[in-house]
Amino acid sequence: MTTALTAVAGVNVPDTKLAREATELVRDTTSELIYHHSRRVYFWGSLQGRNRDLSFDPELLYIGAMFHDLGLSERFHGSGRRFEVDSADEARRFLTAHGAPEDGVRRVWTAIALHTTPGIPEFMEPEVALVTAGVEYDVLGIGYGDVGDADREAVVALHPRPDFKTRILQAFTEGIRSKPETTFGNVKADVLAHYVPGFERGDFVRTIQDSPWAE
């Protein structure tokens, strides 16, 4: 498994104590799938930041990318909260313990919490926008042509994605199947609808109609 803080495709991974410890934590507490995915998200987000001419803090973007799926881990399966919030809270605890400024902590928390909520992050601070851009690139292929073939191949050579589509969907399913109520109104309901027999997604219209209000 790759452990070095590496420069690839013209993107430098921050060579700071914070970034090194974040890398070690994520590498040691998540699967190889999530580790490689999270590192790729940083590279894709950085490349999209370059494409969009955005000025961003590489260290904050790196922490956001590395922690964004931590909440899928088994220890959070019984939390009763969205995995994005569990991930964001872990990043906040990590940053706070390292004495990070409050504004940076807020940006990272928001970037992680909103990374599966399309249509909002792109209008927020660059670090928030680019964590989502990196996730959308790696998982959904949004903006695939925005990164040149050579850069794309360099990132994937460093952090391979064998059978990634199948494996990431499995990781999503296992991460949220024990708390299906957290998928109400968000994209992860689609995952459970495909892979968990008997799952019934929440219905916003029925929720309004069945509320205790008389009218």
C-alpha positions in Angstrom: 0.0 0.0 0.0 1.3 3.5 -0.9 2.3 5.5 2.2 4.4 8.3 0.9 3.3 11.9 0.7 3.8 12.1 -3.1 3.7 14.7 -5.9 2.0 13.5 -9.0 0.3 15.1 -12.0 1.9 18.4 -10.9 0.1 18.2 -7.6 2.0 18.2 -4.3 0.7 16.4 -1.2 1.3 18.8 1.7 4.4 17.7 3.5 3.3 18.8 7.0 2.9 16.9 10.3 -0.8 17.3 10.1 -1.0 15.7 6.6 1.4 12.9 7.6 -0.6 12.0 10.7 -3.9 12.2 8.7 -2.4 9.8 6.1 -1.3 7.4 8.8 -4.7 7.5 10.6 -6.7 6.9 7.5 -4.4 4.2 6.2 -4.5 2.4 9.5 -8.2 2.6 10.2 -9.9 2.1 6.8 -9.7 -0.4 4.0 -7.3 -0.1 1.1 -10.2 0.7 -1.1 -11.1 3.8 1.0 -7.5 4.8 1.5 -6.7 4.9 -2.3 -10.1 6.5 -3.1 -9.5 9.3 -0.6 -6.0 10.0 -1.9 -7.4 10.2 -5.5 -10.1 12.6 -4.3 -7.3 15.0 -3.2 -5.6 14.8 -6.5 -8.8 15.2 -8.6 -9.9 18.0 -6.4 -6.6 19.8 -6.7 -6.6 19.4 -10.5 -10.1 20.7 -10.7 -9.1 23.6 -8.5 -6.3 24.4 -11.0 -8.8 24.1 -13.9 -11.2 26.5 -12.2 -8.5 28.9 -11.1 -9.4 28.5 -7.5 -7.1 29.5 -4.7 -7.4 26.9 -1.9 -5.5 25.6 1.1 -3.9 22.3 0.0 -3.7 21.0 3.6 -7.4 21.6 4.3 -8.3 20.0 1.0 -6.1 17.0 1.9 -7.7 16.5 5.3 -11.2 16.9 3.8 -10.4 14.3 1.1 -8.7 11.8 3.5 -11.5 11.9 6.1 -14.6 12.2 3.9 -15.5 8.5 4.0 -14.2 7.6 7.4 -17.8 7.4 8.7 -18.4 4.3 6.6 -16.3 2.3 8.9 -17.8 -0.5 11.1 -17.5 1.5 14.3 -20.0 4.0 13.0 -22.6 1.6 11.8 -24.7 2.1 15.0 -24.3 5.8 15.2 -27.8 6.6 13.8 -26.3 9.6 12.0 -25.4 10.1 8.3 -22.0 8.8 7.6 -21.0 12.2 6.2 -21.6 13.7 9.6 -19.6 10.9 11.4 -16.8 11.5 8.9 -16.9 15.3 9.4 -16.9 15.0 13.2 -13.9 12.7 13.1 -12.1 15.3 11.0 -13.1 18.0 13.4 -11.8 16.1 16.4 -8.5 15.4 14.6 -8.0 19.0 13.6 -9.0 20.4 17.0 -6.6 18.1 18.7 -3.9 19.5 16.5 -4.8 23.1 17.3 -6.1 23.9 13.8 -7.7 27.4 13.5 -11.5 27.3 13.8 -12.1 28.6 10.3 -10.1 25.7 8.9 -12.0 23.2 11.0 -15.3 24.7 9.9 -14.3 24.5 6.2 -13.2 20.9 6.5 -16.3 19.9 8.4 -18.6 21.5 5.9 -16.7 20.0 2.9 -17.1 16.5 4.3 -20.7 16.9 5.5 -21.8 18.2 2.1 -19.8 16.0 -0.2 -22.9 14.0 -1.3 -25.2 17.0 -1.5 -25.0 18.1 -5.2 -25.7 21.7 -6.2 -24.5 23.4 -3.1 -20.8 22.9 -2.4 -19.7 24.4 -5.7 -20.9 27.8 -4.5 -19.0 27.7 -1.2 -15.4 28.1 -0.2 -12.9 26.4 -2.5 -12.0 23.6 -0.1 -15.7 22.8 0.2 -16.2 22.9 -3.5 -13.2 20.8 -4.3 -13.7 17.9 -2.0 -17.1 17.4 -3.7 -15.4 17.9 -7.1 -12.9 15.2 -6.3 -15.5 12.8 -5.1 -17.7 13.4 -8.1 -14.8 12.9 -10.4 -13.7 9.6 -8.8 -17.1 8.0 -8.1 -19.4 9.5 -10.8 -16.9 10.5 -13.5 -18.3 14.1 -13.5 -15.9 16.3 -15.4 -13.9 13.2 -16.6 -12.5 15.0 -19.6 -11.4 18.0 -17.5 -8.2 16.1 -16.5 -5.8 15.1 -19.3 -5.1 11.4 -20.0 -1.5 11.6 -18.8 -2.4 13.2 -15.5 -5.3 10.8 -15.0 -3.1 7.8 -15.7 -0.4 9.1 -13.3 -2.9 9.4 -10.4 -4.4 6.0 -11.0 -1.0 4.4 -11.3 -0.1 5.7 -7.9 -3.5 4.8 -6.4 -5.1 2.0 -8.5 -8.9 1.4 -8.7 -9.4 -2.3 -9.5 -13.1 -3.2 -9.7 -13.7 0.2 -8.1 -17.3 0.6 -9.1 -18.4 -2.7 -7.6 -16.3 -2.3 -4.5 -17.3 1.3 -3.6 -21.0 0.4 -3.9 -20.4 -2.5 -1.6 -18.7 -0.1 0.9 -21.6 2.3 0.7 -24.1 -0.5 1.3 -22.3 -1.9 4.3 -21.7 1.6 5.7 -25.3 2.6 5.7 -27.5 -0.5 5.7 -27.9 -0.5 9.5 -29.2 3.1 9.5 -31.5 3.3 6.5 -33.3 6.3 7.9 -30.2 8.4 7.3 -30.7 8.1 3.5 -34.0 10.1 3.5 -33.7 12.8 0.9 -30.2 12.0 -0.2 -28.4 10.0 -2.9 -27.5 7.0 -0.7 -31.2 5.9 -0.8 -30.4 4.7 -4.3 -27.7 2.4 -3.0 -30.0 0.7 -0.5 -32.8 0.5 -3.1 -30.4 -1.5 -5.3 -28.7 -3.7 -2.8 -30.9 -4.2 0.3 -34.0 -6.3 -0.2 -37.1 -4.8 1.4 -35.7 -1.3 1.7 -38.4 1.4 1.4 -37.1 4.9 0.7 -38.7 7.8 2.5 -41.2 9.8 0.6 -41.1 13.6 1.1 -44.6 14.1 -0.2 -46.1 11.4 2.1 -44.1 12.8 5.0 -45.9 16.2 4.5 -49.3 14.6 3.9 -49.0 12.3 7.0 -47.6 15.0 9.3 -49.7 15.8 12.5 -50.8 19.1 11.1 -54.6 19.2 10.3 -54.0 21.3 7.2 
